[in-house]
């Protein structure tokens, strides 16, 4: 895996987190809203695990935290 893969994973994490945040204040209600946010959070976790596989857990934690702080 390359730096571009790390960059892509971090961008996917940022976009999913941003979408989940928007889901909290969106027009959808009830189960559909919950399912939407759950799916986004599951996607974030998949990307976080992939990131750990590429850069290791300590570096992944730092990059992950920076990505969420940037949102």
N, C-alpha and C positions, 0 to 999 in steps of 0.2 A: 504494500500500500504506500501511497505517496502523500506528500503534503497536500496535494489537491483533494485527496480523499478525506483527509482531516478537515480541510476547509469546507468541503461539501457536507460532512456530518455536522459540523458546528452550525452551518447555515440552516440545515434541516431542523436542528434542535431549536435555534432561535425562532424560526418560522412556526414550528409547532407550538412552542411556548406562547408566542404572540397570539396565535389563533385560539389557544385555550383561554388566554386572558380575555380576549374579545368575546369568547363564548360565555363567559361569566356575566357580561353586561349586554349580551345580545337579546334579540326578541324571542328566541326559542324558550320554551318552558318545559319543566318536568323531565320526563325520561329522555326525550330527544336531546335536550341540553346536556344532561348528565352523560349520555352515551357519546356525544361529540367530544366533550372534555376528556372523558376516560380514554377514548381512542387517541387523542392528541398526546396525553400523558404516557400511554403505552408506546407510542411512536418515539417519544423522547427517550424512554428507557431503552428501547432497542438501539437507538443511535448512541446512547451513552455506553452501552455494553460494547458496541462495535469500536467506539473510540478507545476504550480501555484495551481492547485487543491490539490496537495499532500503537498507542503511545505509552501504555502502562497505566496503572491505576492512579498514581500520584499526579502525573502530568495531566491525565484525563480529568481528574477532579478540578485542577486549576483552570483548564480550558473550558470545562463545562460551566463552572461558576462565572467565569468571565463572559461566556456567551449569554447566560441568563441575566447577568447584570447589565448587559448591553441593550436589553429589551426595554 
